[in-house]
Amino acid sequence: MAQRRFDITEPAQLEAMALPIRAELVDLVSGLGPMSCREIAAMLGKRRPAIHYQVNVLLETGLLVPAGTRGSGRDQVDLVRTPAREMRLSFDPSDDLVVAHMVTHVRLALQRAQRLLGRAFRSRQARTRGPHRDTRITQSTCRLNRDQLASVNRMIDALVAEASPTEADLDGTHYLLTVALAPLESRT
């Protein structure tokens, strides 16, 4: 994989990511590396023809790229990967259509986090304490000056970098990491 990061900027790409299955699919392949449609379908609990269609849409928009094949003969399957391990949504906030796609993406990301956290809590196997906790949600309302905001953004970047898998650690446990930072409207 040549690029470290891929900025999702094109309106067609943002529109493609507005569909929950596609956003989840890109996230999955980005985190786990090259996969076949069969593997993606199994991981997402979906039928292979539906996944094949979504993969083709993502290939057309450049959010997935061909990654060769695995196996041989009748067992040979085509693989896809993301253009880079880190896929980052990047957009112009003055474009109303793009903002609408981003708001949809945020809603989908938070719904996915809610669904997976709920599943983890209900499983009664979630580790919620200690340095190896695997299920956590936190929220903080705070005031940040410009220097503090810059520091928070550096920490978020470091967190994303730490959580971005390398080829060497693709056998670890899968986690969803969702981080949101948003300004509150000022009342002053």
PyMOL commands that set and color helices and strands:
alter all, ss='L'
color gray80, all
select helices_A, chain A and resi 11-16+20-32+37-44+48-61+73-75+96-122+146-163+167-169
alter helices_A, ss='H'
color red, helices_A
select strands_A, chain A and resi 3-8+65-70+77-81+84-89
alter strands_A, ss='S'
color yellow, strands_A
deselect
rebuild
show_as cartoon
